[in-house]
């Protein structure tokens, strides 16, 4: 059951998928339509899930579920992964690669392999103040407050000099 993202409670569970490239305007429209269709039929053992999505910077797809309405199950998580994999195939992009790291350089969003991120940190091209995207956050509240943070406030800090 789809609901507007802003209407979900702060403790809603989130999953963040970062694309290996920016979405086009047409792709954002396509993803939005497909995500709403998916969420409207998303269930847990036959029970509706109350969910939503948001797209940030035309590069991140965030799926969210209000677990105070119904908890997600392994099967419902699997179906969301299949949905994302289908988007990947249809749009020829990579949304699942956890070895890609994103960070901001002024207003530009950069995506690099983890090994390159480590090299940039060692060369101090990435510092403790560099804004990184912490895709490990689990709740809507964490997403809104702790997703886009200085590297020193994220798991990324282990790579800093």
N, C-alpha and C positions, 0 to 999 in steps of 0.2 A: 504494500500500500504506500504509494508515493505521497510525501508531504514536502513542503518547502523546507529547504535546508535551515533557514533562520528559525523555523518553528520547532526544530529538534532540541531536546534538552541538552545541557552542557555535558552530561555524562554519557551521551550517545557514543557508541564505538565507531571508530573511523579506520579506514584503510586508504593509504595514499599510494597512488601509482604515478610515477614520473615518466614522462615520455622522453625518448632520446632526441626529440626535436619538437619545435613549437607546432601546435595545431593551427591549421588554416581556419578561416571564418567558417567555411563549409563543413570542415571536420568538427568544429565546436557544435554546430547545429546538429550534425549527424550523431555525435556522441550524446548530446543532450536528449535527443529523441529516443535513442536506443537505451540510454540509462533510465529514463522515465518508464519506458516499456518494461525493462527488466525489473525495476523496483516494484512496479505494479503487480508482477506475477511472482515476486520473490517470497518464498515461504520457508517455514521450519516445520517439517513433518506435517504439512498441510495447513498449518496456522500462518496467517499473514504476518509479515514483518513490516514494521513502519520504518521506512527508510527514505534517504534522499542522496543527493550528490551535489558537488560543486566543482567547478573548474577554475583553477587559479593560474594566472599568468599564461593562459593558453598552452600550458605544458604539464599541468598536474590534474589528474582526475582523483577526486576524493569521494569514496562511497561511505555512507554513514547509516547506522541503524540505532533506533531508540530501543535499547534493551530493557527499559522499564515497561515497554509494551509487550514484547516477546524477545527472549534471548535467541541469539543465533546458534545454530548447531554446526557441526562439522560439515554436514551435507549442504547447508545453506551457504557456508563459506566456500565450499567447493564450487557451487553453482555460480557464485560471484566471480571466482577465478576463471571459470569457463567463459563467462560473459566478457571479462577483460581480454582473455586470449582471443576471443572472436573479434573484438575490436582491433586487436593487434593485426590479425590476419586481414581484415577488411580494409584497414587504413595503412597497412605496411609500416607499422611503427613498433617500437619496443617499449612496453610499459612495465615489464616485470624484472628488469635487470637490476638486482640489488647491488651490483658492483659499480654502478654509475653513481657519481656524487654530484650534487648541484650546489652552486653557491652564487652569490651576487658579486658583481664587479660594477660598482655604482648602480645603475638601473638594469644592467644586462645580466641575464641569467646564463650561467655557464654550466655545461654538463661535461664531466670528465670521468675517465676510468679511475677507480680507487688508487691504482698505482701512480697515476699522474697527479692526483690530489696529494698523495704523500710526497712526491717530488716537489710540487709547488710549495708545500708547507716547509719542507726542508730548505728550499731556496728562499723562504720567507716571502714568496709571492702571495701566499695565504697566511694570514696572521690570526691572532686570537680575536681580533675585531671583525674579521671577514664574516659577512652574513652567510650562513649555511641553512640548508633546509633539512630539518631533522624529521625524516619520514618514519621514524620509529614511534612517534606519538600515537597514543591509543584512543584518546577521547576527543570529542569536539572542543572541549575547553582547552585541552593541551594543544590541539591543532591551532586554535586561534591565538594562544598565548606563547607557545613554546616551539612552534614549527619553524619559524623564520627568526633565527637567533644568532648572536655572535658565536663563532666556533668554540670559544672558551666555555660556553654554556651548553654544549652539546657533546655527544659521543665523539664527534670529530676532534675534540681537544687532544686525544691521545696521539694524534699525528703532528701536533704543533711542536716547534723547536723551543 
